[in-house]
Amino acid sequence: MTDLPTTLRAVMARLRDPEGGCPWDLKQDHQTLAKYLREEAAEVLDALAVHTPGEAVSEAHLKEELGDLWLQVVFQAQLASERGAFDLEGVERTIVDKLVRRHPHVFGDVEVDSAEGVLMNWEAIKAEERAAKGQTAERRLLEGLAANLSPIEEAMEIGRRCAKVGFEWPDLDGVMDKVGEELDELRAESEPGRVEEEFGDLLFSLIQWARYKGLDPDWALRRQMARFKGRFERVEDDARAAGGWEHRSLDQMEAAWQAAKKQGA
């Protein structure tokens, strides 16, 4: 048996070796791997949603999911390396250079005294980088949103960009008033098209409230779904113990739900 590779980079090179590599890995390209990159990133987020720092099983789960995501980065870099475009070291060098350049308050002599100051400096440096690349035409504020953002992420980014130019509520109460206004308008509608529109308005306003509050709505929703699944498992266990769903009324299921909630599920 040949010596086994000891690094992920070496494993990936072996899998992609035309002589003796893996037929499945050899068939892949950047586009066919894209769906796996999305899936692995989502699984890392799911692991984080139920992560308990210091708890052995939870830490092991997160470590495994991060490894799966790292594999996708290494796989993409391997493909680029094979055609002579760039390699994994080049990927790392690029992000190191970017981080050093965009953190002059750490690696240079620029002084900032708040997280907001860091972000303002970051945007100024990005503008300088675009100018250096010849990208001098000023884009519209909401142009260039990443195509792979989820609707929640895109709504958050829209709110952030508008806030940067002062298009923002003066305080948190103002945002909550807008949420209440949109909820009232949703309640008042009955025509399906208008209901959908008002529902979208309410969701957007809630996401902006979360942004203003410093919350991540995507993260909050993931954690809520994890809690829901844990509690519903208790409801399902109760139904199974009773002989099946047909032996449980809504009131009994609600009682099992509340019991699970009290137990911290």
C-alpha positions as CSV (number, residue, x, y, z in Angstrom):
1,M,0.0,0.0,0.0
2,T,1.3,3.4,-0.9
3,D,2.0,6.0,1.7
4,L,-1.2,7.9,2.7
5,P,-1.2,11.7,2.3
6,T,-1.3,13.6,5.5
7,T,-2.7,16.9,4.4
8,L,-6.0,17.8,2.7
9,R,-4.1,19.5,-0.1
10,A,-2.2,16.2,-0.8
11,V,-5.4,14.1,-0.5
12,M,-7.1,16.4,-3.1
13,A,-4.1,16.1,-5.5
14,R,-4.3,12.3,-5.2
15,L,-8.0,12.2,-5.8
16,R,-7.5,14.4,-9.0
17,D,-4.6,12.4,-10.3
18,P,-5.4,11.2,-13.8
19,E,-3.4,8.0,-13.1
20,G,-5.2,6.2,-10.2
21,G,-7.4,9.1,-8.9
22,C,-11.1,8.9,-8.2
23,P,-13.4,8.8,-11.2
24,W,-16.0,11.0,-9.5
25,D,-13.6,13.7,-8.4
26,L,-12.0,13.7,-11.9
27,K,-15.3,14.5,-13.5
28,Q,-15.9,17.6,-11.4
29,D,-15.5,21.3,-12.3
30,H,-16.1,24.6,-10.7
31,Q,-19.8,24.7,-11.7
32,T,-20.6,21.1,-10.7
33,L,-19.1,21.7,-7.3
34,A,-21.1,24.9,-6.6
35,K,-24.1,23.1,-5.1
36,Y,-21.9,21.3,-2.7
37,L,-20.3,24.5,-1.6
38,R,-23.7,26.0,-0.9
39,E,-24.8,22.8,1.0
40,E,-21.7,22.7,3.1
41,A,-21.9,26.4,4.0
42,A,-25.5,25.8,5.1
43,E,-24.5,22.8,7.2
44,V,-21.9,24.9,9.0
45,L,-24.6,27.5,9.8
46,D,-26.9,24.7,11.0
47,A,-24.1,23.4,13.3
48,L,-23.5,26.9,14.6
49,A,-27.2,27.3,15.3
50,V,-27.1,24.4,17.9
51,H,-23.5,24.9,18.9
52,T,-22.7,24.8,22.6
53,P,-19.1,26.1,23.3
54,G,-17.2,23.6,25.4
55,E,-19.6,20.7,24.9
56,A,-17.6,17.8,23.3
57,V,-20.3,16.5,20.9
58,S,-21.2,20.0,19.8
59,E,-17.6,21.0,19.2
60,A,-16.9,17.8,17.3
61,H,-19.9,18.4,15.1
62,L,-18.8,22.0,14.3
63,K,-15.3,20.8,13.6
64,E,-16.5,18.2,11.1
65,E,-18.8,20.6,9.2
66,L,-16.0,23.2,9.0
67,G,-13.8,20.5,7.5
68,D,-16.4,19.7,4.9
69,L,-16.6,23.4,4.0
70,W,-12.8,23.6,3.8
71,L,-12.7,20.7,1.5
72,Q,-14.8,22.7,-1.0
73,V,-12.3,25.6,-0.9
74,V,-9.4,23.2,-1.4
75,F,-11.2,21.4,-4.2
76,Q,-11.8,24.7,-6.1
77,A,-8.2,25.7,-5.6
78,Q,-7.0,22.4,-6.9
79,L,-9.0,22.8,-10.1
80,A,-7.4,26.2,-10.7
81,S,-4.0,24.9,-9.9
82,E,-4.3,22.2,-12.6
83,R,-4.8,24.8,-15.3
84,G,-2.1,27.1,-14.0
85,A,-4.4,29.9,-12.9
86,F,-3.7,30.0,-9.1
87,D,-3.3,27.5,-6.2
88,L,-4.2,27.3,-2.6
89,E,-1.2,29.3,-1.4
90,G,-2.3,32.0,-3.9
91,V,-5.8,32.1,-2.4
92,E,-4.3,32.5,1.1
93,R,-1.8,35.1,0.0
94,T,-4.6,37.1,-1.6
95,I,-6.8,37.2,1.5
96,V,-3.9,37.9,3.8
97,D,-2.9,40.9,1.6
98,K,-6.5,42.2,1.6
99,L,-6.9,41.9,5.3
100,V,-3.6,43.7,6.0
101,R,-4.5,46.4,3.5
102,R,-7.9,46.9,4.9
103,H,-6.8,46.9,8.6
104,P,-4.4,49.8,8.7
105,H,-5.5,50.5,12.3
106,V,-3.9,47.1,13.2
107,F,-1.1,46.8,10.7
108,G,-0.4,50.5,10.1
109,D,-0.6,53.8,11.8
110,V,-4.3,54.7,11.3
111,E,-6.3,55.2,14.4
112,V,-9.9,54.3,14.9
113,D,-11.9,54.1,18.1
114,S,-15.0,52.2,17.2
115,A,-16.4,49.3,15.1
116,E,-18.3,52.0,13.0
117,G,-15.0,53.7,12.3
118,V,-13.5,50.4,11.1
119,L,-16.4,49.9,8.7
120,M,-16.1,53.5,7.3
121,N,-12.4,53.0,6.8
122,W,-13.0,49.7,5.1
123,E,-15.4,51.2,2.6
124,A,-13.0,54.0,1.8
125,I,-10.2,51.5,1.2
126,K,-12.5,49.5,-1.1
127,A,-13.3,52.6,-3.1
128,E,-9.5,53.3,-3.5
129,E,-9.1,49.7,-4.6
130,R,-11.8,50.1,-7.2
131,A,-10.2,53.3,-8.5
132,A,-6.8,51.5,-8.8
133,K,-8.5,48.9,-11.0
134,G,-9.9,51.6,-13.2
135,Q,-13.4,51.2,-11.9
136,T,-14.0,54.9,-11.6
137,A,-17.7,55.1,-12.6
138,E,-19.8,55.4,-9.5
139,R,-22.3,52.6,-9.1
140,R,-25.8,53.0,-7.9
141,L,-26.1,52.4,-4.3
142,L,-28.0,49.1,-4.6
143,E,-26.1,47.8,-7.6
144,G,-23.7,44.9,-7.2
145,L,-25.5,42.9,-4.6
146,A,-24.1,39.3,-4.5
147,A,-26.3,37.0,-6.6
148,N,-26.0,34.2,-4.0
149,L,-27.4,36.1,-1.1
150,S,-30.5,34.7,0.5
151,P,-33.6,37.0,0.6
152,I,-33.0,37.7,4.2
153,E,-29.3,38.5,3.6
154,E,-30.1,40.7,0.6
155,A,-32.7,42.7,2.7
156,M,-30.1,43.2,5.4
157,E,-27.5,44.4,2.9
158,I,-30.1,46.8,1.3
159,G,-30.8,48.3,4.7
160,R,-27.1,48.6,5.5
161,R,-26.3,50.5,2.3
162,C,-29.2,52.8,2.7
163,A,-28.3,53.6,6.3
164,K,-24.8,54.6,5.2
165,V,-26.2,57.5,3.2
166,G,-28.6,58.5,6.0
167,F,-31.7,56.9,4.7
168,E,-32.6,55.4,8.0
169,W,-35.0,55.6,10.9
170,P,-33.8,58.1,13.6
171,D,-34.3,55.5,16.4
172,L,-35.4,51.9,17.2
173,D,-39.0,53.1,18.1
174,G,-39.3,54.5,14.5
175,V,-38.5,51.0,13.1
176,M,-41.0,49.3,15.4
177,D,-43.6,51.8,14.5
178,K,-43.0,50.9,10.8
179,V,-43.4,47.2,11.7
180,G,-46.7,47.9,13.4
181,E,-47.9,50.0,10.5
182,E,-47.1,47.1,8.1
183,L,-48.8,44.6,10.3
184,D,-52.0,46.7,10.4
185,E,-51.9,47.0,6.6
186,L,-51.5,43.2,6.3
187,R,-54.5,42.6,8.6
188,A,-56.6,45.0,6.5
189,E,-55.9,43.2,3.2
190,S,-57.9,40.3,1.7
191,E,-57.0,40.4,-2.0
192,P,-54.3,37.7,-2.5
193,G,-51.9,39.9,-4.5
194,R,-52.1,42.7,-2.0
195,V,-51.7,40.2,0.9
196,E,-48.5,38.9,-0.6
197,E,-47.2,42.5,-1.1
198,E,-48.1,43.6,2.5
199,F,-46.6,40.4,3.9
200,G,-43.4,41.2,2.0
201,D,-43.4,44.7,3.4
202,L,-43.8,43.4,6.9
203,L,-41.0,40.9,6.5
204,F,-38.7,43.6,5.2
205,S,-39.5,45.9,8.0
206,L,-38.9,43.1,10.6
207,I,-35.5,42.4,9.0
208,Q,-34.6,46.1,9.2
209,W,-35.7,46.2,12.9
210,A,-33.3,43.2,13.5
211,R,-30.5,45.0,11.7
212,Y,-31.1,48.2,13.7
213,K,-31.2,46.1,16.9
214,G,-27.9,44.4,15.9
215,L,-29.4,41.0,15.4
216,D,-28.9,38.6,12.5
217,P,-32.4,37.5,11.4
218,D,-31.0,34.6,9.4
219,W,-29.2,33.3,12.5
220,A,-32.2,34.0,14.7
221,L,-34.5,32.0,12.4
222,R,-32.0,29.1,12.2
223,R,-31.9,28.9,16.0
224,Q,-35.7,29.1,16.2
225,M,-36.0,26.2,13.8
226,A,-33.5,24.2,15.7
227,R,-35.6,24.8,18.9
228,F,-38.8,24.0,17.1
229,K,-37.4,20.7,15.8
230,G,-36.2,19.7,19.2
231,R,-39.5,20.5,20.9
232,F,-41.5,18.8,18.1
233,E,-39.5,15.6,18.6
234,R,-40.8,15.5,22.2
235,V,-44.4,15.9,20.8
236,E,-43.7,13.1,18.4
237,D,-42.3,10.9,21.1
238,D,-45.4,11.5,23.2
239,A,-47.6,10.6,20.2
240,R,-45.7,7.4,19.5
241,A,-45.9,6.4,23.2
242,A,-49.7,6.9,22.9
243,G,-49.9,4.7,19.8
244,G,-49.7,7.2,17.1
245,W,-50.9,10.7,16.0
246,E,-54.5,9.6,15.8
247,H,-54.4,9.0,19.6
248,R,-53.4,12.6,20.3
249,S,-55.6,15.7,20.2
250,L,-54.4,19.2,19.5
251,D,-54.7,20.0,23.2
252,Q,-52.6,17.0,24.1
253,M,-50.0,17.9,21.5
254,E,-49.9,21.4,22.8
255,A,-49.4,20.1,26.4
256,A,-46.5,18.0,25.2
257,W,-45.0,21.0,23.4
258,Q,-45.3,23.2,26.5
259,A,-43.7,20.5,28.6
260,A,-40.7,20.3,26.2
261,K,-40.5,24.1,26.3
262,K,-40.3,24.1,30.1
263,Q,-37.6,21.5,29.9
264,G,-35.5,23.8,27.8
265,A,-35.8,21.8,24.5
